[in-house]
Amino acid sequence: MSAVAEAAATISQLRVQVSRLHAHLPAYGLVVWTAGNVSARVPGHDLMVIKPSGVAYDELTPENMVVCDLHGQVVEGEHAPSSDTEAQAYVYRELPDVGGVVHTHSPYAVAWAARGEAIPCVTTMCADEFGGPIPVGPFAVIGDDSIGRGIVETLRGSRSPAVLMQNHGVFTVGPDAKSAVKAAVMCEDVARSVHLARQLGEPIPIEQSAIDHLYDRYQNVYGQR
Ligand SMILES: [Zn+2]
């Protein structure tokens, strides 16, 4: 297969995958209306596949996904890309191991973000998936690369694949788009559990050595091998 044909085949697979993964966001209660989005890097090319802006979740199809370069310029697609495209493009430029990015305003996570408070690692699930607290990134508004910079700077200093952008919402990353969706689902679940625990008293911290052990086991041993 020629390089161009190979890229086209990869892009058409990613259009299907990314459009289908979007169904998880409303299904898990992570988004309302048209907010939120999933994107995937096109491996081996400076391209990404992302949700079109302002299109309802039940109208998303492989065909209306948008292909952009890693500066957010549309390469292929009828629609304007998500308004978060520049932030996500910045993440793909700066973090070469990231293959997927998800953004939501999931309500419990936003309740932490709105107070600028990191979610403490007080459940084994948080240790498994995030390897420590879920950190908070800076307040930043759309318009330049400050959201992308805030995401990258915060994630570089953490094992967590999720960052709570202050007063805004959640960005998650993963080796592929499915992993980033999983991290978004888990982030909201942890945010809810720890919020509920806080209503009843002060959650018990987990020792760092136990967090390290849980994280290592879950990331490297758990599941079907
Ligand atoms: Zn947002």
py3Dmol code that shows the C-alpha trace and the ligand (Angstrom):
import py3Dmol

protein = """\
ATOM      1  CA  MET A   1       0.000   0.000   0.000  1.00  0.00           C
ATOM      2  CA  SER A   2       1.308   3.494  -0.773  1.00  0.00           C
ATOM      3  CA  ALA A   3       1.887   5.895   2.108  1.00  0.00           C
ATOM      4  CA  VAL A   4      -1.090   8.020   1.022  1.00  0.00           C
ATOM      5  CA  ALA A   5      -3.407   4.987   0.766  1.00  0.00           C
ATOM      6  CA  GLU A   6      -2.168   3.752   4.137  1.00  0.00           C
ATOM      7  CA  ALA A   7      -2.893   7.107   5.793  1.00  0.00           C
ATOM      8  CA  ALA A   8      -6.367   7.149   4.200  1.00  0.00           C
ATOM      9  CA  ALA A   9      -7.126   3.651   5.531  1.00  0.00           C
ATOM     10  CA  THR A  10      -5.974   4.613   9.039  1.00  0.00           C
ATOM     11  CA  ILE A  11      -8.029   7.823   8.954  1.00  0.00           C
ATOM     12  CA  SER A  12     -11.184   6.010   7.879  1.00  0.00           C
ATOM     13  CA  GLN A  13     -10.766   3.493  10.747  1.00  0.00           C
ATOM     14  CA  LEU A  14     -10.218   6.344  13.211  1.00  0.00           C
ATOM     15  CA  ARG A  15     -13.306   8.183  11.943  1.00  0.00           C
ATOM     16  CA  VAL A  16     -15.385   5.106  12.854  1.00  0.00           C
ATOM     17  CA  GLN A  17     -13.632   4.599  16.189  1.00  0.00           C
ATOM     18  CA  VAL A  18     -13.769   8.243  17.322  1.00  0.00           C
ATOM     19  CA  SER A  19     -17.415   8.743  16.308  1.00  0.00           C
ATOM     20  CA  ARG A  20     -18.428   5.537  18.194  1.00  0.00           C
ATOM     21  CA  LEU A  21     -16.428   6.393  21.320  1.00  0.00           C
ATOM     22  CA  HIS A  22     -18.444   9.608  21.678  1.00  0.00           C
ATOM     23  CA  ALA A  23     -21.490   7.501  22.673  1.00  0.00           C
ATOM     24  CA  HIS A  24     -19.812   6.726  26.020  1.00  0.00           C
ATOM     25  CA  LEU A  25     -19.841  10.396  27.055  1.00  0.00           C
ATOM     26  CA  PRO A  26     -23.645  10.868  27.336  1.00  0.00           C
ATOM     27  CA  ALA A  27     -24.071   7.207  28.378  1.00  0.00           C
ATOM     28  CA  TYR A  28     -21.912   7.783  31.485  1.00  0.00           C
ATOM     29  CA  GLY A  29     -23.437  11.190  32.212  1.00  0.00           C
ATOM     30  CA  LEU A  30     -20.227  13.071  31.395  1.00  0.00           C
ATOM     31  CA  VAL A  31     -21.728  15.628  28.973  1.00  0.00           C
ATOM     32  CA  VAL A  32     -24.862  17.630  28.200  1.00  0.00           C
ATOM     33  CA  TRP A  33     -26.055  19.025  24.853  1.00  0.00           C
ATOM     34  CA  THR A  34     -23.029  19.268  22.508  1.00  0.00           C
ATOM     35  CA  ALA A  35     -20.314  19.890  25.134  1.00  0.00           C
ATOM     36  CA  GLY A  36     -17.321  17.586  25.327  1.00  0.00           C
ATOM     37  CA  ASN A  37     -15.312  15.788  22.692  1.00  0.00           C
ATOM     38  CA  VAL A  38     -13.014  12.901  21.822  1.00  0.00           C
ATOM     39  CA  SER A  39     -10.029  13.031  19.485  1.00  0.00           C
ATOM     40  CA  ALA A  40      -7.406  10.587  18.236  1.00  0.00           C
ATOM     41  CA  ARG A  41      -3.956  11.062  16.780  1.00  0.00           C
ATOM     42  CA  VAL A  42      -3.386   9.580  13.314  1.00  0.00           C
ATOM     43  CA  PRO A  43      -0.278   7.494  14.142  1.00  0.00           C
ATOM     44  CA  GLY A  44       2.737   8.351  12.031  1.00  0.00           C
ATOM     45  CA  HIS A  45       1.179  11.549  10.660  1.00  0.00           C
ATOM     46  CA  ASP A  46       0.874  15.045  12.114  1.00  0.00           C
ATOM     47  CA  LEU A  47      -2.904  14.705  12.029  1.00  0.00           C
ATOM     48  CA  MET A  48      -5.814  14.170  14.402  1.00  0.00           C
ATOM     49  CA  VAL A  49      -9.468  13.120  14.065  1.00  0.00           C
ATOM     50  CA  ILE A  50     -11.901  15.114  16.227  1.00  0.00           C
ATOM     51  CA  LYS A  51     -15.592  15.811  16.791  1.00  0.00           C
ATOM     52  CA  PRO A  52     -17.244  18.533  14.704  1.00  0.00           C
ATOM     53  CA  SER A  53     -18.247  21.647  16.650  1.00  0.00           C
ATOM     54  CA  GLY A  54     -21.831  21.968  17.865  1.00  0.00           C
ATOM     55  CA  VAL A  55     -23.181  18.700  16.386  1.00  0.00           C
ATOM     56  CA  ALA A  56     -25.523  16.672  18.634  1.00  0.00           C
ATOM     57  CA  TYR A  57     -24.171  13.381  20.004  1.00  0.00           C
ATOM     58  CA  ASP A  58     -26.841  11.298  18.252  1.00  0.00           C
ATOM     59  CA  GLU A  59     -25.934  12.898  14.926  1.00  0.00           C
ATOM     60  CA  LEU A  60     -22.234  12.026  15.056  1.00  0.00           C
ATOM     61  CA  THR A  61     -21.113   9.732  12.234  1.00  0.00           C
ATOM     62  CA  PRO A  62     -17.726   8.613  10.866  1.00  0.00           C
ATOM     63  CA  GLU A  63     -18.326  10.958   7.916  1.00  0.00           C
ATOM     64  CA  ASN A  64     -18.828  14.141   9.954  1.00  0.00           C
ATOM     65  CA  MET A  65     -15.682  13.702  12.068  1.00  0.00           C
ATOM     66  CA  VAL A  66     -13.056  16.338  11.161  1.00  0.00           C
ATOM     67  CA  VAL A  67      -9.407  15.688  10.308  1.00  0.00           C
ATOM     68  CA  CYS A  68      -7.041  18.490  11.397  1.00  0.00           C
ATOM     69  CA  ASP A  69      -3.319  19.010  11.435  1.00  0.00           C
ATOM     70  CA  LEU A  70      -1.544  19.413  14.759  1.00  0.00           C
ATOM     71  CA  HIS A  71      -2.003  23.185  14.604  1.00  0.00           C
ATOM     72  CA  GLY A  72      -5.780  22.806  14.441  1.00  0.00           C
ATOM     73  CA  GLN A  73      -6.176  23.540  10.727  1.00  0.00           C
ATOM     74  CA  VAL A  74      -8.852  21.464   8.948  1.00  0.00           C
ATOM     75  CA  VAL A  75      -7.375  19.018   6.449  1.00  0.00           C
ATOM     76  CA  GLU A  76     -10.508  17.009   5.649  1.00  0.00           C
ATOM     77  CA  GLY A  77     -14.151  17.484   6.660  1.00  0.00           C
ATOM     78  CA  GLU A  78     -17.329  19.419   5.956  1.00  0.00           C
ATOM     79  CA  HIS A  79     -17.730  20.834   9.475  1.00  0.00           C
ATOM     80  CA  ALA A  80     -15.773  23.194  11.704  1.00  0.00           C
ATOM     81  CA  PRO A  81     -13.834  21.171  14.280  1.00  0.00           C
ATOM     82  CA  SER A  82     -14.519  21.258  18.036  1.00  0.00           C
ATOM     83  CA  SER A  83     -13.636  24.537  19.722  1.00  0.00           C
ATOM     84  CA  ASP A  84     -11.138  22.541  21.829  1.00  0.00           C
ATOM     85  CA  THR A  85      -9.143  21.486  18.753  1.00  0.00           C
ATOM     86  CA  GLU A  86      -6.277  23.926  19.380  1.00  0.00           C
ATOM     87  CA  ALA A  87      -5.852  22.762  22.972  1.00  0.00           C
ATOM     88  CA  GLN A  88      -5.861  19.124  21.914  1.00  0.00           C
ATOM     89  CA  ALA A  89      -3.492  19.788  18.996  1.00  0.00           C
ATOM     90  CA  TYR A  90      -1.080  21.394  21.458  1.00  0.00           C
ATOM     91  CA  VAL A  91      -1.219  18.250  23.618  1.00  0.00           C
ATOM     92  CA  TYR A  92      -0.426  16.006  20.615  1.00  0.00           C
ATOM     93  CA  ARG A  93       2.476  18.280  19.597  1.00  0.00           C
ATOM     94  CA  GLU A  94       4.038  18.330  23.045  1.00  0.00           C
ATOM     95  CA  LEU A  95       3.307  14.789  24.296  1.00  0.00           C
ATOM     96  CA  PRO A  96       4.303  12.297  21.560  1.00  0.00           C
ATOM     97  CA  ASP A  97       3.080   9.245  23.527  1.00  0.00           C
ATOM     98  CA  VAL A  98      -0.480  10.592  23.671  1.00  0.00           C
ATOM     99  CA  GLY A  99      -2.740   8.949  21.075  1.00  0.00           C
ATOM    100  CA  GLY A 100      -6.117  10.144  22.352  1.00  0.00           C
ATOM    101  CA  VAL A 101      -7.569  13.138  24.210  1.00  0.00           C
ATOM    102  CA  VAL A 102     -11.013  13.596  25.788  1.00  0.00           C
ATOM    103  CA  HIS A 103     -12.627  16.719  27.198  1.00  0.00           C
ATOM    104  CA  THR A 104     -15.766  16.862  29.355  1.00  0.00           C
ATOM    105  CA  HIS A 105     -17.494  19.099  31.883  1.00  0.00           C
ATOM    106  CA  SER A 106     -18.566  16.061  33.944  1.00  0.00           C
ATOM    107  CA  PRO A 107     -20.363  17.486  36.992  1.00  0.00           C
ATOM    108  CA  TYR A 108     -18.575  16.000  40.014  1.00  0.00           C
ATOM    109  CA  ALA A 109     -15.147  16.609  38.482  1.00  0.00           C
ATOM    110  CA  VAL A 110     -16.162  20.197  37.673  1.00  0.00           C
ATOM    111  CA  ALA A 111     -17.255  20.652  41.299  1.00  0.00           C
ATOM    112  CA  TRP A 112     -13.596  20.013  42.272  1.00  0.00           C
ATOM    113  CA  ALA A 113     -12.254  22.114  39.368  1.00  0.00           C
ATOM    114  CA  ALA A 114     -14.508  25.047  40.278  1.00  0.00           C
ATOM    115  CA  ARG A 115     -12.861  25.152  43.720  1.00  0.00           C
ATOM    116  CA  GLY A 116      -9.394  24.543  42.270  1.00  0.00           C
ATOM    117  CA  GLU A 117      -8.929  21.511  44.488  1.00  0.00           C
ATOM    118  CA  ALA A 118      -7.072  18.363  43.384  1.00  0.00           C
ATOM    119  CA  ILE A 119      -8.946  15.122  44.111  1.00  0.00           C
ATOM    120  CA  PRO A 120      -6.983  13.330  46.840  1.00  0.00           C
ATOM    121  CA  CYS A 121      -6.012   9.711  46.253  1.00  0.00           C
ATOM    122  CA  VAL A 122      -8.183   8.075  48.913  1.00  0.00           C
ATOM    123  CA  THR A 123      -9.602   5.083  46.985  1.00  0.00           C
ATOM    124  CA  THR A 124      -7.809   2.107  45.475  1.00  0.00           C
ATOM    125  CA  MET A 125      -9.494   2.869  42.161  1.00  0.00           C
ATOM    126  CA  CYS A 126      -7.892   6.307  42.136  1.00  0.00           C
ATOM    127  CA  ALA A 127      -4.492   4.744  42.896  1.00  0.00           C
ATOM    128  CA  ASP A 128      -5.000   2.128  40.147  1.00  0.00           C
ATOM    129  CA  GLU A 129      -5.995   4.479  37.366  1.00  0.00           C
ATOM    130  CA  PHE A 130      -4.382   7.793  38.338  1.00  0.00           C
ATOM    131  CA  GLY A 131      -1.390   6.762  40.489  1.00  0.00           C
ATOM    132  CA  GLY A 132      -2.026   9.603  42.952  1.00  0.00           C
ATOM    133  CA  PRO A 133      -4.230  12.679  43.250  1.00  0.00           C
ATOM    134  CA  ILE A 134      -6.012  13.997  40.156  1.00  0.00           C
ATOM    135  CA  PRO A 135      -4.270  17.361  39.697  1.00  0.00           C
ATOM    136  CA  VAL A 136      -5.663  20.809  38.949  1.00  0.00           C
ATOM    137  CA  GLY A 137      -4.384  22.872  36.020  1.00  0.00           C
ATOM    138  CA  PRO A 138      -4.470  26.663  35.731  1.00  0.00           C
ATOM    139  CA  PHE A 139      -7.442  28.845  34.845  1.00  0.00           C
ATOM    140  CA  ALA A 140      -7.236  29.471  31.092  1.00  0.00           C
ATOM    141  CA  VAL A 141      -9.653  30.667  28.427  1.00  0.00           C
ATOM    142  CA  ILE A 142     -10.061  29.708  24.774  1.00  0.00           C
ATOM    143  CA  GLY A 143      -8.261  32.039  22.394  1.00  0.00           C
ATOM    144  CA  ASP A 144      -4.578  31.149  22.519  1.00  0.00           C
ATOM    145  CA  ASP A 145      -2.586  28.072  23.533  1.00  0.00           C
ATOM    146  CA  SER A 146      -2.977  28.650  27.280  1.00  0.00           C
ATOM    147  CA  ILE A 147      -5.388  25.713  27.769  1.00  0.00           C
ATOM    148  CA  GLY A 148      -3.037  23.352  25.917  1.00  0.00           C
ATOM    149  CA  ARG A 149      -0.032  24.659  27.857  1.00  0.00           C
ATOM    150  CA  GLY A 150      -1.854  24.276  31.165  1.00  0.00           C
ATOM    151  CA  ILE A 151      -2.835  20.678  30.360  1.00  0.00           C
ATOM    152  CA  VAL A 152       0.682  19.691  29.277  1.00  0.00           C
ATOM    153  CA  GLU A 153       2.480  21.384  32.179  1.00  0.00           C
ATOM    154  CA  THR A 154       0.158  19.780  34.725  1.00  0.00           C
ATOM    155  CA  LEU A 155       0.248  16.281  33.220  1.00  0.00           C
ATOM    156  CA  ARG A 156       4.055  16.334  32.909  1.00  0.00           C
ATOM    157  CA  GLY A 157       4.313  16.699  36.668  1.00  0.00           C
ATOM    158  CA  SER A 158       1.912  13.832  37.441  1.00  0.00           C
ATOM    159  CA  ARG A 159       1.215  10.147  36.754  1.00  0.00           C
ATOM    160  CA  SER A 160      -2.458  11.015  36.270  1.00  0.00           C
ATOM    161  CA  PRO A 161      -3.922  10.779  32.753  1.00  0.00           C
ATOM    162  CA  ALA A 162      -6.537  13.359  33.863  1.00  0.00           C
ATOM    163  CA  VAL A 163      -6.264  17.050  34.707  1.00  0.00           C
ATOM    164  CA  LEU A 164      -8.994  19.259  36.166  1.00  0.00           C
ATOM    165  CA  MET A 165      -8.637  22.639  34.486  1.00  0.00           C
ATOM    166  CA  GLN A 166      -9.600  25.209  37.097  1.00  0.00           C
ATOM    167  CA  ASN A 167     -13.134  26.638  36.776  1.00  0.00           C
ATOM    168  CA  HIS A 168     -13.586  24.602  33.598  1.00  0.00           C
ATOM    169  CA  GLY A 169     -13.522  20.824  33.249  1.00  0.00           C
ATOM    170  CA  VAL A 170     -11.624  17.626  32.632  1.00  0.00           C
ATOM    171  CA  PHE A 171      -9.041  16.784  29.979  1.00  0.00           C
ATOM    172  CA  THR A 172      -7.807  13.187  29.827  1.00  0.00           C
ATOM    173  CA  VAL A 173      -5.128  11.552  27.700  1.00  0.00           C
ATOM    174  CA  GLY A 174      -4.195   7.989  26.806  1.00  0.00           C
ATOM    175  CA  PRO A 175      -2.147   5.906  24.403  1.00  0.00           C
ATOM    176  CA  ASP A 176      -5.310   5.770  22.280  1.00  0.00           C
ATOM    177  CA  ALA A 177      -8.732   7.432  22.275  1.00  0.00           C
ATOM    178  CA  LYS A 178     -10.429   4.522  24.083  1.00  0.00           C
ATOM    179  CA  SER A 179      -8.007   4.789  27.029  1.00  0.00           C
ATOM    180  CA  ALA A 180      -8.631   8.534  27.242  1.00  0.00           C
ATOM    181  CA  VAL A 181     -12.410   7.885  27.317  1.00  0.00           C
ATOM    182  CA  LYS A 182     -11.893   5.310  30.089  1.00  0.00           C
ATOM    183  CA  ALA A 183      -9.866   7.844  32.104  1.00  0.00           C
ATOM    184  CA  ALA A 184     -12.689  10.399  31.708  1.00  0.00           C
ATOM    185  CA  VAL A 185     -15.249   7.870  32.980  1.00  0.00           C
ATOM    186  CA  MET A 186     -13.012   6.861  35.912  1.00  0.00           C
ATOM    187  CA  CYS A 187     -12.219  10.493  36.762  1.00  0.00           C
ATOM    188  CA  GLU A 188     -15.897  11.318  37.181  1.00  0.00           C
ATOM    189  CA  ASP A 189     -16.478   8.180  39.263  1.00  0.00           C
ATOM    190  CA  VAL A 190     -13.558   9.007  41.586  1.00  0.00           C
ATOM    191  CA  ALA A 191     -14.698  12.648  41.813  1.00  0.00           C
ATOM    192  CA  ARG A 192     -18.164  11.483  42.877  1.00  0.00           C
ATOM    193  CA  SER A 193     -16.964   8.890  45.407  1.00  0.00           C
ATOM    194  CA  VAL A 194     -14.534  11.268  47.094  1.00  0.00           C
ATOM    195  CA  HIS A 195     -17.136  14.045  47.117  1.00  0.00           C
ATOM    196  CA  LEU A 196     -19.587  11.677  48.855  1.00  0.00           C
ATOM    197  CA  ALA A 197     -16.928  10.578  51.341  1.00  0.00           C
ATOM    198  CA  ARG A 198     -16.235  14.226  52.169  1.00  0.00           C
ATOM    199  CA  GLN A 199     -19.903  14.758  53.064  1.00  0.00           C
ATOM    200  CA  LEU A 200     -19.559  12.103  55.770  1.00  0.00           C
ATOM    201  CA  GLY A 201     -16.231  13.149  57.233  1.00  0.00           C
ATOM    202  CA  GLU A 202     -12.557  13.210  56.373  1.00  0.00           C
ATOM    203  CA  PRO A 203     -11.429  10.452  53.958  1.00  0.00           C
ATOM    204  CA  ILE A 204      -8.523   8.277  55.145  1.00  0.00           C
ATOM    205  CA  PRO A 205      -5.333   8.828  53.113  1.00  0.00           C
ATOM    206  CA  ILE A 206      -3.624   5.840  51.446  1.00  0.00           C
ATOM    207  CA  GLU A 207       0.122   5.488  52.140  1.00  0.00           C
ATOM    208  CA  GLN A 208       2.337   6.413  49.200  1.00  0.00           C
ATOM    209  CA  SER A 209       3.944   2.933  49.101  1.00  0.00           C
ATOM    210  CA  ALA A 210       0.479   1.358  48.771  1.00  0.00           C
ATOM    211  CA  ILE A 211      -0.486   3.838  46.039  1.00  0.00           C
ATOM    212  CA  ASP A 212       2.717   2.938  44.159  1.00  0.00           C
ATOM    213  CA  HIS A 213       2.032  -0.791  44.537  1.00  0.00           C
ATOM    214  CA  LEU A 214      -1.593  -0.501  43.383  1.00  0.00           C
ATOM    215  CA  TYR A 215      -0.651   1.677  40.420  1.00  0.00           C
ATOM    216  CA  ASP A 216       2.132  -0.652  39.306  1.00  0.00           C
ATOM    217  CA  ARG A 217      -0.045  -3.762  39.606  1.00  0.00           C
ATOM    218  CA  TYR A 218      -3.006  -2.227  37.766  1.00  0.00           C
ATOM    219  CA  GLN A 219      -0.923  -0.693  34.985  1.00  0.00           C
ATOM    220  CA  ASN A 220       1.346  -3.694  34.427  1.00  0.00           C
ATOM    221  CA  VAL A 221      -0.284  -6.902  35.704  1.00  0.00           C
ATOM    222  CA  TYR A 222      -4.102  -6.503  35.863  1.00  0.00           C
ATOM    223  CA  GLY A 223      -6.454  -7.758  33.162  1.00  0.00           C
ATOM    224  CA  GLN A 224      -6.214 -10.226  30.293  1.00  0.00           C
ATOM    225  CA  ARG A 225      -2.672 -10.674  29.066  1.00  0.00           C
TER     226      ARG A 225
END
"""
ligand_1 = """\
1
ZN
Zn -14.720 22.897 27.962
"""
view = py3Dmol.view(width=600, height=400)
view.addModel(protein, "pdb")
view.setStyle({"model": 0}, {"cartoon": {"style": "trace"}})
view.addModel(ligand_1, "xyz")
view.setStyle({"model": 1}, {"stick": {}})
view.zoomTo()
view.show()
